[in-house]
Amino acid sequence: MTEQTNILDHIIHLSPPGELDESVRHFRDLGFNVLPGGTHADGLTYNALVVLKSGVYIELISFVHPVEHYPAGSDDRARREGHWWAQKHPGWIDFSFLGVPGVGDIINKRASNEGLGALYRPGKEGGRIRPDGVQLKWVVTFPHGHGLLPAPFFCEDITPRENRVPSQGAEHPSGAFDVGEVTLLVDKNELPTVTRKLANTLGVEPLADQTDSDRVEFAISSPEGAGGVLVLKVGDTTSLPTGTFIDSVTFLTKNSDAGARGEKRTPYGKLTHKAI
C-alpha cells in the first residue's frame, strides 16, 4: 500500500519577535477564531492556532525574543541563530503535510527511482506544552536545502493529533472551513525541477489538462475535508522575502457576503476568501 503524503497539515504565518498578540488581533479582524497555542519545547517560539473544520490549521508563530536578547557566544544565542526559521521574514513562511512513519525514507525512495537523490533529511522530535499543561510530541521531517526551493516539511504526531489540533473553535465569522489553494512562486527556469520534486514528495502527479504553461497544480487532501490544490506559479520570487515562496493562501468559505470574500492582507501576508 502506498503511503499518502499529500494531506495538508498546517501553514505557518510568522510575526516579528514578541508580537504574536498583534497577529492574533489581525486574524480575528479578518474573520477567524484564534485559539491559544503554547510555547514550543525549545523555548524559542510560541504560537496560536486557527483551526478549520477540514482539520487543516494556520499556525501563527513568533520568536519569543529577537536574537539580540541572548548573550553573544551563549548556547541560547547559538540555538536562536540556528533555528530553521531564524532567517525568515514575517509572513507566510512554511507549510507542512501530515507525516507518516518513515516519511523521509518513503519520499527519498521515490526520488531515487527517478535519479533525483535524497530530498529529505531524517526526522527530528519536537513538541510544545499547551496552556492547560498537556504535553504534545511530534516528529518533523525537513527537506534538504530547506528554504532554498519551495518544498513542504512533514509533521508526524507521537501524541494524538487531536491534542495538537483541537476540534473546538473551528467555526469562523468569515465562514472559512478549508484551504482551497496554496500558491507558491517559482522562477520559470526552476519550474520543471520543482515540479518533479514535488510530484515525488506528494506522491501524486500534476493535474492533467492544464493550459497555462506557467502554472502547475497538484491535488492535495485535508485531514477531514475534500482538500484543494497546491499551485506552482511562475512569478517574480524577488517580490517575496528571501527563503519564502508562499505568495498567498486561499480559504474556502460558505459565507455569501461579498464583504467576506476577495483578497485580504495581514501586515505581512496575502490571503483570499473564496465562496463556494
FIROTOR-271128 format. One record per residue (C-alpha): residue number from 1; x, y, z. Coordinates in pm, 1 decimal, always signed. Layout:
+-----+----------+----------+----------+
:  nr :        x :        y :        z :
+-----+----------+----------+----------+
: NUM :        X :        Y :        Z :
...
+-----+----------+----------+----------+
END
This chain:
+-----+----------+----------+----------+
:  nr :        x :        y :        z :
+-----+----------+----------+----------+
:   1 :     +0.0 :     +0.0 :     +0.0 :
:   2 :   +136.5 :   +341.0 :    -98.2 :
:   3 :   +157.4 :   +584.6 :   +191.3 :
:   4 :    -34.8 :   +907.4 :   +128.4 :
:   5 :   +189.3 :  +1211.3 :   +162.1 :
:   6 :    -31.6 :  +1487.2 :    +16.1 :
:   7 :   -251.2 :  +1557.0 :   +321.0 :
:   8 :   -208.6 :  +1922.4 :   +416.4 :
:   9 :   -148.4 :  +1962.5 :   +789.6 :
:  10 :    -81.6 :  +2331.6 :   +852.5 :
:  11 :    +53.7 :  +2658.0 :   +713.4 :
:  12 :   +277.9 :  +2888.8 :   +914.5 :
:  13 :   +248.7 :  +3265.4 :   +946.1 :
:  14 :   +539.6 :  +3434.1 :  +1126.0 :
:  15 :   +512.3 :  +3753.5 :  +1330.9 :
:  16 :   +803.9 :  +3970.9 :  +1442.0 :
:  17 :   +961.7 :  +3859.5 :  +1771.8 :
:  18 :   +727.6 :  +3907.1 :  +2067.3 :
:  19 :   +439.0 :  +4030.5 :  +1850.3 :
:  20 :   +216.4 :  +3723.0 :  +1835.9 :
:  21 :    -71.7 :  +3906.0 :  +2003.3 :
:  22 :    -73.4 :  +4158.5 :  +1720.6 :
:  23 :   -111.3 :  +3882.5 :  +1460.6 :
:  24 :   -387.8 :  +3723.1 :  +1665.3 :
:  25 :   -574.0 :  +4054.2 :  +1654.4 :
:  26 :   -526.7 :  +4087.5 :  +1278.2 :
:  27 :   -655.8 :  +3739.0 :  +1207.0 :
:  28 :   -956.9 :  +3794.9 :  +1429.5 :
:  29 :  -1026.7 :  +4116.2 :  +1239.7 :
:  30 :  -1015.0 :  +3910.2 :   +918.2 :
:  31 :  -1292.1 :  +3683.7 :  +1045.1 :
:  32 :  -1102.9 :  +3399.0 :  +1210.7 :
:  33 :  -1145.2 :  +3246.6 :  +1553.5 :
:  34 :   -795.9 :  +3215.6 :  +1706.5 :
:  35 :   -712.5 :  +2961.9 :  +1977.5 :
:  36 :   -422.4 :  +2981.9 :  +2224.3 :
:  37 :   -135.3 :  +2750.5 :  +2142.8 :
:  38 :   +165.1 :  +2742.9 :  +2372.1 :
:  39 :   +543.7 :  +2758.4 :  +2390.9 :
:  40 :   +749.7 :  +2510.6 :  +2192.3 :
:  41 :   +981.8 :  +2268.5 :  +2366.4 :
:  42 :  +1293.5 :  +2466.3 :  +2272.3 :
:  43 :  +1156.0 :  +2777.0 :  +2446.7 :
:  44 :  +1236.6 :  +2988.9 :  +2140.7 :
:  45 :   +892.5 :  +3018.5 :  +1979.6 :
:  46 :   +527.5 :  +3032.3 :  +2081.5 :
:  47 :   +209.2 :  +3011.0 :  +1880.9 :
:  48 :   -166.7 :  +3044.2 :  +1840.2 :
:  49 :   -391.3 :  +2841.5 :  +1607.3 :
:  50 :   -663.9 :  +2898.5 :  +1351.2 :
:  51 :   -826.9 :  +2556.1 :  +1318.1 :
:  52 :  -1053.3 :  +2480.0 :  +1022.2 :
:  53 :  -1329.8 :  +2218.9 :  +1004.7 :
:  54 :  -1124.5 :  +2028.6 :   +748.6 :
:  55 :   -858.7 :  +1962.7 :  +1013.4 :
:  56 :   -606.4 :  +2191.8 :   +846.9 :
:  57 :   -487.4 :  +2476.8 :  +1064.6 :
:  58 :   -294.6 :  +2800.5 :  +1042.0 :
:  59 :    -11.7 :  +2832.3 :  +1290.1 :
:  60 :    +50.9 :  +3188.6 :  +1397.9 :
:  61 :   +402.1 :  +3179.5 :  +1534.4 :
:  62 :   +658.5 :  +3420.3 :  +1674.5 :
:  63 :  +1000.7 :  +3401.1 :  +1828.0 :
:  64 :   +979.6 :  +3487.7 :  +2196.7 :
:  65 :  +1279.8 :  +3722.8 :  +2170.2 :
:  66 :  +1496.5 :  +3871.3 :  +1896.0 :
:  67 :  +1846.4 :  +3730.2 :  +1850.1 :
:  68 :  +1999.7 :  +4024.6 :  +2036.4 :
:  69 :  +1818.7 :  +3923.0 :  +2356.4 :
:  70 :  +2056.6 :  +3628.8 :  +2402.8 :
:  71 :  +2417.4 :  +3691.3 :  +2517.2 :
:  72 :  +2672.6 :  +3666.1 :  +2238.2 :
:  73 :  +2852.9 :  +3333.1 :  +2245.7 :
:  74 :  +2591.5 :  +3168.5 :  +2469.4 :
:  75 :  +2428.2 :  +2833.8 :  +2391.6 :
:  76 :  +2088.8 :  +3006.5 :  +2380.4 :
:  77 :  +2220.1 :  +3254.8 :  +2123.3 :
:  78 :  +2352.6 :  +2969.3 :  +1910.8 :
:  79 :  +2018.9 :  +2785.6 :  +1928.7 :
:  80 :  +1828.5 :  +3100.2 :  +1833.9 :
:  81 :  +2059.6 :  +3178.1 :  +1542.9 :
:  82 :  +2049.7 :  +2815.0 :  +1426.7 :
:  83 :  +1671.5 :  +2777.4 :  +1433.3 :
:  84 :  +1532.2 :  +2659.8 :  +1097.6 :
:  85 :  +1317.6 :  +2973.6 :  +1072.9 :
:  86 :  +1576.4 :  +3216.2 :  +1212.6 :
:  87 :  +1636.1 :  +3378.8 :   +872.7 :
:  88 :  +1270.0 :  +3403.2 :   +776.5 :
:  89 :  +1091.0 :  +3734.6 :   +746.3 :
:  90 :   +735.3 :  +3788.6 :   +877.0 :
:  91 :   +451.6 :  +3648.7 :   +667.1 :
:  92 :   +371.0 :  +3306.3 :   +522.0 :
:  93 :   +697.0 :  +3122.3 :   +581.1 :
:  94 :   +635.1 :  +2747.8 :   +555.7 :
:  95 :   +380.5 :  +2470.4 :   +517.9 :
:  96 :   +352.2 :  +2115.7 :   +643.3 :
:  97 :   +192.7 :  +1796.9 :   +525.6 :
:  98 :    +83.3 :  +1519.5 :   +760.3 :
:  99 :   +369.4 :  +1282.4 :   +826.1 :
: 100 :   +367.4 :   +903.8 :   +837.9 :
: 101 :   +631.9 :   +675.4 :   +990.8 :
: 102 :   +948.6 :   +692.6 :   +784.3 :
: 103 :   +812.6 :   +963.4 :   +555.3 :
: 104 :  +1159.5 :  +1085.8 :   +460.9 :
: 105 :  +1267.4 :   +737.5 :   +354.5 :
: 106 :   +945.2 :   +690.7 :   +157.3 :
: 107 :   +998.6 :  +1012.5 :    -39.3 :
: 108 :  +1370.6 :   +953.1 :    -85.4 :
: 109 :  +1299.3 :   +608.4 :   -232.3 :
: 110 :  +1055.5 :   +760.0 :   -482.2 :
: 111 :  +1307.8 :  +1028.8 :   -573.7 :
: 112 :  +1591.4 :   +776.6 :   -605.4 :
: 113 :  +1389.7 :   +582.9 :   -861.0 :
: 114 :  +1391.8 :   +898.3 :  -1076.6 :
: 115 :  +1755.9 :   +984.7 :  -1016.0 :
: 116 :  +1676.7 :  +1287.1 :   -800.6 :
: 117 :  +1879.4 :  +1181.7 :   -496.6 :
: 118 :  +1769.9 :  +1221.1 :   -135.3 :
: 119 :  +1516.8 :  +1500.8 :    -93.0 :
: 120 :  +1453.2 :  +1477.2 :   +283.7 :
: 121 :  +1660.5 :  +1462.6 :   +598.4 :
: 122 :  +1597.7 :  +1228.8 :   +894.9 :
: 123 :  +1312.6 :  +1331.3 :  +1124.8 :
: 124 :  +1364.6 :  +1524.0 :  +1449.2 :
: 125 :  +1146.3 :  +1511.3 :  +1757.5 :
: 126 :   +974.9 :  +1828.6 :  +1872.1 :
: 127 :   +683.4 :  +1936.1 :  +2085.5 :
: 128 :   +521.7 :  +2202.6 :  +2297.7 :
: 129 :   +313.2 :  +2235.1 :  +2611.7 :
: 130 :    -40.7 :  +2364.0 :  +2578.0 :
: 131 :   -164.6 :  +2636.5 :  +2815.8 :
: 132 :   -360.0 :  +2366.2 :  +3003.3 :
: 133 :    -37.7 :  +2172.0 :  +3066.1 :
: 134 :    -94.0 :  +1893.9 :  +2811.3 :
: 135 :   +233.5 :  +1791.9 :  +2651.7 :
: 136 :   +246.5 :  +1742.0 :  +2275.6 :
: 137 :   +512.8 :  +1545.9 :  +2089.5 :
: 138 :   +578.6 :  +1501.4 :  +1719.4 :
: 139 :   +845.5 :  +1426.1 :  +1461.7 :
: 140 :   +923.3 :  +1685.9 :  +1193.3 :
: 141 :  +1099.5 :  +1592.6 :   +870.9 :
: 142 :  +1254.7 :  +1873.1 :   +667.3 :
: 143 :  +1378.9 :  +1875.2 :   +308.3 :
: 144 :  +1743.4 :  +1917.9 :   +217.7 :
: 145 :  +1803.2 :  +2280.5 :   +127.0 :
: 146 :  +1507.4 :  +2389.6 :   +339.4 :
: 147 :  +1412.9 :  +2740.8 :   +229.7 :
: 148 :  +1606.5 :  +2724.2 :    -98.2 :
: 149 :  +1329.9 :  +2566.7 :   -306.4 :
: 150 :   +954.8 :  +2550.1 :   -240.5 :
: 151 :   +903.7 :  +2222.5 :    -57.3 :
: 152 :   +697.7 :  +2131.4 :   +249.8 :
: 153 :   +810.1 :  +1969.9 :   +569.0 :
: 154 :   +617.1 :  +1689.0 :   +737.2 :
: 155 :   +474.2 :  +1663.4 :  +1088.3 :
: 156 :   +403.9 :  +1318.5 :  +1232.7 :
: 157 :   +227.6 :  +1304.8 :  +1569.0 :
: 158 :   +361.8 :  +1095.5 :  +1855.4 :
: 159 :    +86.4 :  +1207.9 :  +2090.2 :
: 160 :   -270.9 :  +1210.0 :  +1947.8 :
: 161 :   -321.8 :  +1465.2 :  +1671.3 :
: 162 :   -648.1 :  +1579.1 :  +1831.2 :
: 163 :   -440.4 :  +1706.8 :  +2122.9 :
: 164 :   -236.6 :  +1920.6 :  +1883.8 :
: 165 :   -530.1 :  +2023.9 :  +1664.0 :
: 166 :   -842.3 :  +2071.0 :  +1879.2 :
: 167 :  -1178.1 :  +2032.1 :  +1707.0 :
: 168 :  -1343.3 :  +2313.0 :  +1903.4 :
: 169 :  -1314.9 :  +2668.6 :  +1777.5 :
: 170 :  -1337.9 :  +2571.6 :  +1409.7 :
: 171 :  -1638.2 :  +2797.5 :  +1343.0 :
: 172 :  -1530.4 :  +3131.6 :  +1196.6 :
: 173 :  -1720.8 :  +3456.8 :  +1133.8 :
: 174 :  -1574.8 :  +3453.9 :   +781.7 :
: 175 :  -1727.6 :  +3112.2 :   +716.4 :
: 176 :  -1385.3 :  +2964.5 :   +630.9 :
: 177 :  -1380.9 :  +2585.0 :   +656.8 :
: 178 :  -1087.2 :  +2462.1 :   +444.9 :
: 179 :   -781.1 :  +2571.7 :   +249.9 :
: 180 :   -862.8 :  +2570.0 :   -120.0 :
: 181 :   -528.9 :  +2679.2 :   -259.5 :
: 182 :   -171.6 :  +2738.8 :   -151.8 :
: 183 :    +15.9 :  +2932.1 :   -420.6 :
: 184 :   +395.0 :  +2915.9 :   -442.7 :
: 185 :   +602.4 :  +3141.5 :   -663.8 :
: 186 :   +887.7 :  +2984.6 :   -858.8 :
: 187 :  +1134.7 :  +3106.5 :  -1120.1 :
: 188 :  +1047.5 :  +2990.5 :  -1470.7 :
: 189 :  +1375.4 :  +2806.3 :  -1521.9 :
: 190 :  +1323.4 :  +2613.9 :  -1196.9 :
: 191 :   +963.2 :  +2510.1 :  -1266.7 :
: 192 :  +1040.9 :  +2169.5 :  -1428.3 :
: 193 :  +1276.7 :  +2061.9 :  -1147.5 :
: 194 :  +1049.7 :  +2183.2 :   -869.5 :
: 195 :   +752.8 :  +2009.3 :  -1035.6 :
: 196 :   +936.7 :  +1674.8 :  -1044.5 :
: 197 :  +1048.8 :  +1707.0 :   -683.3 :
: 198 :   +701.9 :  +1798.8 :   -560.7 :
: 199 :   +546.9 :  +1508.8 :   -753.0 :
: 200 :   +779.6 :  +1271.5 :   -567.2 :
: 201 :   +722.6 :  +1447.7 :   -235.5 :
: 202 :   +343.1 :  +1443.3 :   -258.7 :
: 203 :   +317.4 :  +1107.4 :   -431.4 :
: 204 :    +82.8 :  +1247.4 :   -697.9 :
: 205 :   +132.2 :  +1374.0 :  -1049.7 :
: 206 :    +29.9 :  +1726.5 :  -1152.4 :
: 207 :   -332.1 :  +1764.9 :  -1252.9 :
: 208 :   -391.5 :  +1699.7 :  -1621.7 :
: 209 :   -537.5 :  +1938.3 :  -1879.6 :
: 210 :   -356.4 :  +2245.2 :  -1755.0 :
: 211 :   -336.5 :  +2502.5 :  -2031.5 :
: 212 :   -116.0 :  +2761.6 :  -1859.3 :
: 213 :   +249.8 :  +2663.3 :  -1906.7 :
: 214 :   +347.8 :  +2895.0 :  -1620.8 :
: 215 :   +120.2 :  +2724.0 :  -1367.8 :
: 216 :   +124.2 :  +2368.9 :  -1228.5 :
: 217 :   -139.1 :  +2232.5 :   -989.3 :
: 218 :   -127.3 :  +1933.7 :   -755.2 :
: 219 :   -433.2 :  +1790.2 :   -582.7 :
: 220 :   -392.6 :  +1791.6 :   -204.7 :
: 221 :   -614.3 :  +1648.1 :    +66.4 :
: 222 :   -722.8 :  +1766.0 :   +409.6 :
: 223 :   -737.2 :  +1550.4 :   +724.2 :
: 224 :  -1117.2 :  +1580.2 :   +742.6 :
: 225 :  -1211.3 :  +1760.2 :   +420.8 :
: 226 :  -1201.1 :  +1741.2 :    +44.5 :
: 227 :   -883.5 :  +1947.3 :    +15.2 :
: 228 :   -775.0 :  +2176.1 :   -264.3 :
: 229 :   -469.9 :  +2241.7 :   -478.6 :
: 230 :   -105.8 :  +2327.0 :   -430.0 :
: 231 :     -7.5 :  +2565.9 :   -707.9 :
: 232 :   +333.0 :  +2638.0 :   -855.0 :
: 233 :   +313.5 :  +2969.3 :  -1038.4 :
: 234 :   +589.5 :  +3135.3 :  -1234.3 :
: 235 :   +647.8 :  +3475.5 :  -1085.3 :
: 236 :   +896.5 :  +3724.9 :   -952.5 :
: 237 :  +1032.0 :  +3548.8 :   -646.3 :
: 238 :  +1227.7 :  +3862.3 :   -557.4 :
: 239 :   +894.2 :  +4017.3 :   -463.6 :
: 240 :   +886.7 :  +3781.0 :   -165.6 :
: 241 :  +1127.2 :  +3781.1 :   +129.7 :
: 242 :  +1432.0 :  +3558.7 :    +86.3 :
: 243 :  +1360.6 :  +3193.9 :   +170.1 :
: 244 :   +985.2 :  +3238.1 :   +135.8 :
: 245 :   +785.1 :  +3102.4 :   -157.3 :
: 246 :   +423.3 :  +3122.8 :    -40.3 :
: 247 :   +256.8 :  +3400.3 :   -236.3 :
: 248 :    -95.1 :  +3355.3 :    -99.3 :
: 249 :   -337.5 :  +3122.9 :    +77.8 :
: 250 :   -698.9 :  +3083.5 :    -35.5 :
: 251 :   -962.3 :  +2985.6 :   +219.3 :
: 252 :  -1288.3 :  +2822.7 :   +116.0 :
: 253 :  -1591.0 :  +2981.9 :   +278.0 :
: 254 :  -1965.0 :  +2931.5 :   +273.8 :
: 255 :  -2022.2 :  +3297.4 :   +355.2 :
: 256 :  -2201.7 :  +3457.2 :    +60.4 :
: 257 :  -2147.8 :  +3809.0 :   +197.2 :
: 258 :  -1942.4 :  +3995.0 :    -64.0 :
: 259 :  -1756.4 :  +4176.1 :   +212.4 :
: 260 :  -1625.5 :  +3843.9 :   +339.6 :
: 261 :  -1482.5 :  +3742.4 :     +1.2 :
: 262 :  -1186.5 :  +3856.0 :   -202.8 :
: 263 :   -824.8 :  +3936.5 :   -124.2 :
: 264 :   -729.2 :  +4032.1 :   +230.9 :
: 265 :   -397.0 :  +4108.3 :   +392.1 :
: 266 :   -227.3 :  +4079.0 :   +723.8 :
: 267 :    +57.8 :  +4328.6 :   +763.2 :
: 268 :   +286.8 :  +4058.0 :   +621.3 :
: 269 :    +86.2 :  +3811.8 :   +410.8 :
: 270 :   -183.1 :  +3781.9 :   +144.2 :
: 271 :   -493.0 :  +3565.5 :   +174.4 :
: 272 :   -820.2 :  +3522.8 :    -10.8 :
: 273 :  -1168.2 :  +3409.9 :    +88.8 :
: 274 :  -1341.9 :  +3216.5 :   -188.6 :
: 275 :  -1713.5 :  +3141.3 :   -150.5 :
: 276 :  -1839.8 :  +2805.8 :   -276.1 :
+-----+----------+----------+----------+
END
